[in-house]
Every structure is written in structure tokens, then in C-alpha cells.
């Protein structure tokens, strides 16, 4: 059920959320006892932002998504989820990954246009995580037939999930014996818990991180739900203007964050981060949060920096894999070619020659496929190499260059090695992080807005 309808028309919440979608204490109570302890803690601020951003998916015209907080036991991951859940309702608003994929779909439907907080991904069956990363994020239930043979009604939902666990997707998928797909990585964005002290940076005068965590947990059980009601009321005041506002603010943030080498997969995820920042700033502007718009954006940027640091690059995942493999191969292959004029390569990888003053390597097809770890049906895998001009072909369907030799014709992969090296030299060091503050912050001071 859409929470905008829920609050404006005072309709009851879904049965599974009755009691959980409730209030205790005032907005000021939450600000004083929960929000104040989040300020200066980037991951805590970010978690609040995810809860506030969930109802904005529709006006932002964004698909479902999830952020996964991964870190060792006792680092504060569950506390971050409890903070996010306190924005919306009681502690029971937070759910667990312990469910079947169908059960998780039912839970997602109950959290339509609201946060879905899922704790401890490591307790779920790997096959359910595999299914859920697509199923939940696609926003619709499976097609099912009724006893009559007619198609059963489908359930649809929009949700922004915040997940936690001690393990990463790659570790889960190792149990299934297969790699993580790029689509799953982009749907469930993995963020390392990397504050100065676990999930936190600022103790707010408390003697230890454990004392801070215990205080936050206790306060989240006492004060919850009022912020979400106030938030929905603010959103519905100007609901017709929301799409234009979100588009404008998203464009501003992306203009700051995006660099020339960033691929579409990364930009797509950055749009989701931008929505979190926009939600936080809008809530600050309406005096709903006890920190500033500037510190909100800085918190989100630090989380982005942590995500990119772990991701290690700003390319599309499949594209990065093949580019790296070719780059490394070019370094290995440097002196392993016979001159083209000789007409035979013996034990060499193939031929080297000059074409219009530029060096070209003709790599034997079987060698190229083996050393780059390519399957027998490889054409889609090497498309990024053609897009960057690293390969030349006269057989589009094969991607190879058919060359006439004195005694035969043979197919090679024609590589331009100098183009490969020039490209990688053009990618500046730190391109992935230079536009973001370091994480964790070296400066605990909050910068006030003008």
C-alpha cells in the first residue's frame, strides 16, 4: 500500500505491518534521542536517508534497489538497520533475510513505497539470495495459475532495501558454484562498514562505540515512526512538483560526481545514491533532521567513496573484466611474435607487422581465446574491445581478421597494442575517488550551510 495514500486518506496499513508501522514519541523526541546520535556518523545518516528515499522512487522514476552493509560481527550493521527502521515505525518494522524467495516477495509487497530493512543476509539460503536480488528488485510477483487455470493476480511493489550481513555476494555465490552477475551487483550495492569505529565515527561524548550502539538501540525502541509521518505530509504538500525537483537536484549531483570514464552501470547506481542525498537535504530543509544539508551530502559522498574503493573501478563489470584481461595480455605478449614477412610463426603467438605506420599484432585465434579466458561463443564478450578500437576485423560475425599468407589463409585476432597502452595511461590515478571526500572523515566538524 502506498504510504502517501495511507497517511493522507487515513487508510489502515497492510495487515502484516499493523503494529510495525506505528509511532512512539514525538518528532522532537526522535531528533533528540536518535537523530542527534546519527549526526557526524556517515553510515547512520545514510541509513536514515535510505528510509526517507523509498517513497521518492516513483517521482524520481527510478527502479527498485538495495544497499547492502557488509562487515564483521559487532561492527554495528544491525544498529544501522534499526536506525533506518525507527524512521518508519516500531522495531518490528525491520525484517530478516531468513525466508524463502516467495516469502521475501510477499514482504516486499507489504513495504510498497517504503523502506525494506533486511538483517543478516548470511542466514538466507544462497539460492534464495540469488533469486531475490532479481525478484525483489524487479517489483512483481511470479506468474501463477489458479486452480481454474486462469492467471492469478500479480502483486507489484516499489521499495528501497537496506540489507546487512557479514558476507558479500561473491561469497554467497561461491556456495552456488557460479559468479555474481553484473545485474545483481547493480541491484544490491555492496557497501563496506568502514567508519573509524565499526559503523561509527563520533561517540557524541559517550565513552565507547559499544556504549553508543547500546544507547542508539535503546532509544530506537523508545522513539520511532513520527519522522515518517511528518515526511509523508511534507511530500504530499508539493507532490506535483516533486518529479521536477528531484530531476533538477539529481542532475546537479551527477554533474559533480560523474567523471569521463564512468560507465553506465556506475552512473545508474549513482542516481540511487543521489536520491538518498536529495531525500536527506529535503528533510533538512523542512527541519526534520538535526543536521545540515551540507553534512547530508558529505555523508552520502563518503559512502559512495567506500563503495567505489571496494568496487575498484568505474567501468561496467563485464567491460572491466575484458579490458583488464587484454591489458595484462598485451604486457605478457610483447616479444612473442614473428615478423609477418617470414610467413610462419612456429611456436610464437602469431605475427607482428606495421599497418599505416602503426604496430599490429596478429594473435592466433586459439591462443587469444585461451589467454583471455573466453568461451567458444565469445563475440559479445569482446565487443568492448571493438568499441575502443583495440581490435580490427574483416569478419564481423567472428570478430577475427582473415589474412592471406603465402601458402594459406588464416584467421587471427588483430590487436593494436599501442592503443591499449595509451588508453590505460589516459585513465588518471584516483579517477574513481578524487571527487569524493575521504572515508572515514578526517575532520569531525560539521560544515554549516550558508
DRENTI-697371 format. One record per residue (C-alpha): residue in one letter; x negated, y, z. Coordinates in steps of 0.25 Angstrom, whole numbers, padded with zeros to 4 digits, always signed. Each point is the difference from the previous one (the first is absolute). Last residue first. Example, Ala and Ser with C-alpha at 12.3 -4.5 7.8 and 13.67 -1.06 7.14 Angstrom:
S-0055-0004+0029 A+0006-0014+0002 
END
This chain:
X-0101+0117+0017 X+0001-0014+0005 X-0009-0004+0011 X-0012-0010-0001 X+0001-0011+0010 X-0014-0002+0007 X-0005-0014+0001 X-0011+0003-0010 X-0008-0012-0004 X+0013-0006-0006 X+0001-0015-0001 X+0000+0000-0012 X-0007+0010-0009 X+0008+0011-0006 X+0005-0003-0014 X-0005+0006-0014 X-0013-0007+0000 X+0006-0014+0003 X+0001-0008-0013 X-0010+0009-0008 X-0010-0003+0010 X-0011-0002-0010 X+0004+0005-0013 X+0005-0009-0011 X-0008+0005-0012 X-0012-0009+0002 X+0010-0012-0001 X+0005+0005-0014 X-0014+0003-0005 X-0004-0015+0004 X+0012-0006-0008 X-0003+0009-0012 X-0014-0004+0000 X+0004-0014-0001 X+0009+0000-0012 X+0005-0014+0000 X+0004-0008-0012 X+0006-0013+0004 X-0004-0010-0010 X+0007-0009-0011 X-0009-0007-0010 X-0001-0001-0015 X-0011-0009-0007 X-0013-0001-0006 X-0005+0014-0002 X+0009+0005+0011 X+0014+0007-0002 X+0005+0005+0013 X+0014-0001+0006 X+0002+0010+0011 X+0009-0005+0011 X+0012+0005+0007 X+0008-0012-0004 X+0013+0006-0005 X-0007+0013-0005 X-0010-0007-0008 X-0010+0011-0005 X-0005+0003+0014 X-0008+0010+0008 X-0002+0000+0015 X-0003+0010+0010 X+0009+0011-0006 X+0007+0003+0012 X+0013-0005-0004 X-0007-0012-0006 X-0006-0004+0013 X+0014+0002+0007 X+0006-0010-0010 X-0010-0011+0005 X+0010-0007+0009 X+0012+0000-0010 X-0008-0008-0010 X-0006-0010+0009 X+0008-0013-0003 X-0011-0010+0003 X-0002+0007+0013 X-0011+0010+0003 X-0011-0002+0011 X-0008+0011-0006 X-0012-0009-0002 X+0008-0011-0006 X+0008+0008-0009 X-0012+0008-0006 X-0008-0013-0001 X+0011-0007-0008 X+0001+0011-0009 X-0014+0003-0003 X-0004+0014+0003 X-0003+0009-0011 X-0007+0012+0006 X+0001+0014-0006 X-0010+0011+0002 X+0004+0014-0007 X-0007+0006-0012 X+0011-0002-0010 X+0000-0015+0005 X-0013-0005+0006 X-0001-0015+0003 X-0001-0010+0011 X+0004-0015-0002 X+0006-0011+0008 X-0002-0005+0014 X-0014-0006-0003 X-0003-0015+0000 X-0002+0000-0015 X+0005+0013-0006 X+0000-0001-0015 X+0000+0009-0011 X-0013+0007+0002 X+0005+0013-0004 X+0010+0001+0012 X-0012+0000+0010 X+0002-0010+0011 X+0007+0004+0013 X-0003-0003+0015 X-0008+0013+0004 X+0012+0008+0006 X+0010-0011+0003 X+0000+0001+0015 X+0002+0015+0000 X+0011-0001-0010 X+0006-0012+0008 X+0002+0009+0012 X+0007+0011-0007 X+0009-0011-0007 X+0004-0006+0013 X+0003+0014+0006 X+0008+0004-0012 X+0008-0013+0001 X+0003+0001+0014 X+0003+0015+0000 X+0011-0002-0011 X+0007-0011+0008 X+0000+0009+0012 X+0004+0013-0007 X-0011+0009+0003 X-0003+0009+0012 X-0010-0008+0007 X-0005-0007+0014 X+0014-0004+0004 X-0005+0001+0015 X-0005+0014-0002 X+0012+0004-0008 X+0010-0004+0012 X-0009+0007+0010 X+0000+0012-0008 X+0015+0000-0002 X+0002-0001+0015 X-0009+0012+0001 X+0008+0007-0010 X+0013-0003+0007 X-0005+0006+0013 X-0005+0012-0007 X+0014+0002-0006 X+0006+0000+0014 X-0011+0008+0006 X+0003+0011-0010 X+0015-0001+0002 X-0001+0002+0015 X+0002-0008+0013 X+0012-0003+0010 X+0009-0005-0011 X+0015+0004-0002 X-0002+0015-0002 X+0006+0000-0014 X-0013+0004-0007 X-0006-0012+0008 X+0010-0009-0006 X-0002+0005-0014 X-0015-0002+0002 X+0001-0014+0005 X+0010-0004-0011 X-0010+0006-0011 X-0012-0007+0006 X+0008-0014-0001 X+0005+0003-0014 X-0015+0003-0004 X-0004-0013+0005 X+0010-0006-0009 X-0005+0008-0011 X-0014-0004+0003 X+0004-0015-0002 X+0004+0003-0015 X-0012+0009-0002 X-0008-0013+0004 X+0007-0009-0010 X-0001+0011-0011 X-0015+0001+0001 X-0009+0010+0006 X-0012+0004-0008 X+0004+0015-0002 X+0003+0002+0015 X+0013+0001+0007 X+0001+0005+0014 X+0002+0015-0001 X+0009+0000-0013 X+0007-0012+0007 X+0004+0009+0012 X+0006+0011-0008 X+0007-0009-0010 X+0007-0007+0012 X+0004+0013+0006 X+0007+0004-0013 X+0007-0014-0002 X+0004+0000+0015 X+0006+0014-0001 X+0008-0003-0013 X+0005-0013+0006 X+0004+0006+0013 X+0008+0012-0005 X+0014-0008-0001 X-0003-0005+0014 X-0001+0013+0007 X+0008-0001+0013 X-0001-0015-0002 X-0015-0001+0003 X+0001+0008+0012 X+0011-0009+0006 X-0008-0012-0004 X-0012+0005+0008 X+0008+0004+0012 X+0006-0014+0001 X-0014-0006-0003 X-0006+0008+0011 X+0010-0004+0011 X-0003-0015-0002 X-0009-0003+0011 X-0005+0004+0014 X-0001-0010+0012 X-0006-0013-0007 X-0009+0009-0009 X-0005+0006+0013 X-0004-0013+0006 X-0008-0004-0013 X-0006+0014-0001 X-0005-0001+0014 X-0005-0014-0001 X-0008+0004-0013 X-0006+0013+0006 X-0004-0008+0013 X-0006-0010-0009 X-0008+0011-0008 X-0006+0004+0013 X+0001+0011+0011 X+0012+0008-0005 X-0003+0015-0004 X+0006-0001-0013 X-0007-0013-0004 X-0003+0006-0014 X-0006-0009-0011 X+0010-0012-0001 X+0002-0013-0007 X-0012-0007+0005 X-0008+0010+0008 X-0006+0009-0011 X+0011-0003-0009 X-0002-0011-0010 X+0012-0009-0002 X-0002-0004-0014 X+0011+0004-0010 X+0006-0010-0010 X+0010+0005-0010 X+0011-0010-0002 X+0006+0003-0013 X-0013+0003-0007 X-0007-0012+0005 X+0012-0009-0004 X+0000+0006-0014 X-0015-0002-0001 X+0002-0015+0003 X-0007-0006+0012 X-0008-0012-0004 X+0004-0015+0001 X-0003-0012+0009 X+0013+0002+0009 X-0009+0001+0012 X-0009+0010-0007 X+0013+0008-0003 X+0001+0003+0015 X-0015+0004+0001 X+0002+0009-0012 X+0012+0007+0006 X-0008+0004+0012 X+0000-0005+0014 X+0002+0005+0014 X+0014+0005-0003 X+0009+0012-0002 X+0011+0005-0009 X+0007+0013-0003 X+0011-0001-0010 X+0007+0010-0009 X+0014-0004-0004 X+0010+0001-0011 X+0010-0011-0001 X+0009-0009-0009 X+0008-0012+0003 X+0005-0008-0011 X+0014-0005-0001 X+0002-0015-0003 X+0000-0005-0014 X+0012-0009-0003 X-0002-0015+0000 X+0012-0001+0009 X-0009-0005+0012 X-0007+0014-0002 X-0013+0001-0008 X-0012+0008+0004 X-0009+0011-0006 X-0010+0004+0011 X+0001+0012+0008 X-0004+0014-0005 X-0010+0011+0004 X-0012-0004-0008 X-0009+0003+0012 X+0007-0011+0008 X-0001-0011-0011 X-0014+0004-0005 X-0008+0000+0013 X+0010-0009+0006 X-0003-0012-0009 X-0015-0001+0003 X+0003+0003+0015 X+0010-0011+0000 X-0011-0009-0007 X-0010+0003+0011 X+0010-0003+0011 X+0001+0011+0010 X-0007+0001+0013 X-0012+0008-0006 X+0009+0011-0005 X+0001+0004+0015 X+0011+0011+0001 X+0010+0005-0011 X+0005+0014+0001 X+0011+0003-0011 X+0002+0015+0000 X+0014+0005-0005 X+0007+0002-0013 X+0005-0014+0000 X-0005-0007+0013 X+0011-0010+0000 X-0003-0004-0014 X-0015-0002+0005 X+0005-0010+0011 X+0007-0008-0010 X-0012-0001-0009 X-0009-0004+0011 X+0010-0011+0003 X-0001-0005-0014 X-0015+0001+0001 X+0001-0009+0012 X-0003+0007+0013 X-0011+0003+0010 X-0005+0013-0006 X+0006+0007+0012 X+0010+0012+0002 X-0001+0013+0007 X+0014+0006+0002 X+0001-0008+0013 X-0009+0011+0006 X+0012+0010-0001 X+0002+0009-0011 X-0005+0008-0012 X-0012+0008+0004 X-0003-0011+0011 X-0002-0010-0011 X-0012+0008-0005 X-0006+0001+0014 X+0002-0015+0002 X-0007-0003-0013 X-0012+0008+0004 X+0000-0008+0013 X+0000-0013-0007 X-0013+0004-0007 X-0007+0005+0012 X-0014-0007-0001 X+0004-0011+0010 X-0002-0011-0011 X-0009+0004-0011 X+0005+0009-0011 X+0010+0001-0012 X+0011+0011-0002 X+0008-0004-0012 X+0007+0011-0007 X+0013-0004-0008 X+0007+0004-0013 X+0014+0002-0006 X+0000+0008-0013 X+0000+0015-0001 X+0010+0010-0006 X-0004+0010+0011 X+0015+0003+0002 X+0002-0015+0002 X-0013-0003+0008 X+0003+0011+0010 X+0007-0008+0011 X-0013-0008+0002 X-0009+0012+0001 X+0003+0003+0015 X-0004-0014+0005 X-0012+0000-0009 X-0004+0014+0006 X+0001-0005+0014 X-0010-0011-0003 X-0009+0011-0007 X+0000+0008+0013 X-0004-0013+0008 X-0011-0003-0010 X-0005+0014+0000 X-0001+0001+0015 X-0001+0015+0003 X+0014+0001+0004 X+0006-0013+0003 X+0000+0002+0015 X+0009+0012-0002 X+0009-0007-0008 X+0003-0011+0010 X+0003+0007+0014 X+0002+0014-0004 X+0006-0001-0014 X+0009-0012+0004 X+0005+0008+0012 X+0002+0012-0009 X+0008-0008-0009 X+0009-0004+0011 X+0000-0013+0008 X+0005-0014-0005 X+0006-0002-0014 X+0005-0011-0008 X-0003-0008-0013 X-0004-0013+0008 X+0013-0001+0007 X+0007-0003-0013 X-0010-0003-0010 X+0004-0015-0004 X+0015+0005+0000 X-0004+0011-0011 X+0002+0014+0006 X+0014+0006+0003 X+0005+0011-0008 X-0002+0014+0005 X+0003+0007-0013 X-0013+0008+0000 X-0009-0010+0009 X+0003-0013-0008 X+0002+0007-0013 X-0014+0005+0001 X-0005-0013+0006 X+0004-0007-0013 X+0005-0014+0004 
END
